[in-house]
Amino acid sequence: MTEQLILDIGREALMTTLMVAGPMLAAALLIGLGISIFQAVTQINEMTMTFVPKIVGVLVAGLVALPWIIEIMTGFTRRLYALIAGL
């Protein structure tokens, strides 16, 4: 194994992690932004108001993106197994 191969595997692992977590993080960001705007407009400063909508939104985003996430993860795993077989 060369250093470049290890760096490539690490970079691909980080990119895979960002792609897998992206839909849930984006959902939490958009829901949090919407709730923050709502709280600013209505002047309601309740900190616990954001938890339930964010949890539900992240869960829904995860369920919607699950087939895509499984495809990304299996592709990454197959590429790793192919690298192991090539050694």
WOSUL-V567602 format. One record per residue. RES is the residue in one letter. SS is DSSP state (helix for helix, strand for strand, loop for the rest). PHI is phi in whole degrees, -180 to 180 (NA if undefined). BURIAL is + if it has 24 or more other ideal C-beta (glycine too) atoms within 12 Angstrom, else -. Layout:
RES,SS,PHI,BURIAL ; RES,SS,PHI,BURIAL
//
This chain:
M,loop,NA,- ; T,loop,-94,- ; E,helix,-65,- ; Q,helix,-65,- ; L,helix,-64,- ; I,helix,-65,- ; L,helix,-66,- ; D,helix,-65,- ; I,helix,-64,- ; G,helix,-64,- ; R,helix,-64,- ; E,helix,-66,- ; A,helix,-65,- ; L,helix,-66,- ; M,helix,-66,- ; T,helix,-64,+ ; T,helix,-62,- ; L,helix,-66,- ; M,helix,-69,- ; V,helix,-72,+ ; A,helix,-84,- ; G,helix,-55,- ; P,helix,-61,+ ; M,helix,-70,+ ; L,helix,-66,- ; A,helix,-65,- ; A,helix,-63,+ ; A,helix,-64,+ ; L,helix,-65,- ; L,helix,-67,- ; I,helix,-67,+ ; G,helix,-62,- ; L,helix,-65,- ; G,helix,-63,- ; I,helix,-68,+ ; S,helix,-64,- ; I,helix,-64,- ; F,helix,-60,- ; Q,helix,-68,- ; A,helix,-69,- ; V,helix,-70,- ; T,helix,-92,- ; Q,loop,59,- ; I,loop,-96,- ; N,loop,-112,- ; E,loop,-101,- ; M,loop,-72,- ; T,loop,-80,- ; M,helix,-66,- ; T,helix,-86,+ ; F,helix,-66,- ; V,helix,-65,- ; P,helix,-62,- ; K,helix,-67,+ ; I,helix,-63,- ; V,helix,-65,- ; G,helix,-64,+ ; V,helix,-66,+ ; L,helix,-63,- ; V,helix,-65,- ; A,helix,-62,+ ; G,helix,-65,+ ; L,helix,-69,- ; V,helix,-68,- ; A,helix,-88,+ ; L,helix,-57,- ; P,helix,-60,- ; W,helix,-66,- ; I,helix,-64,- ; I,helix,-63,- ; E,helix,-63,- ; I,helix,-63,+ ; M,helix,-67,- ; T,helix,-69,- ; G,helix,-63,- ; F,helix,-64,+ ; T,helix,-65,- ; R,helix,-63,- ; R,helix,-64,- ; L,helix,-67,- ; Y,helix,-64,- ; A,helix,-67,- ; L,helix,-67,- ; I,helix,-65,- ; A,helix,-67,- ; G,helix,-77,- ; L,loop,-80,-
//
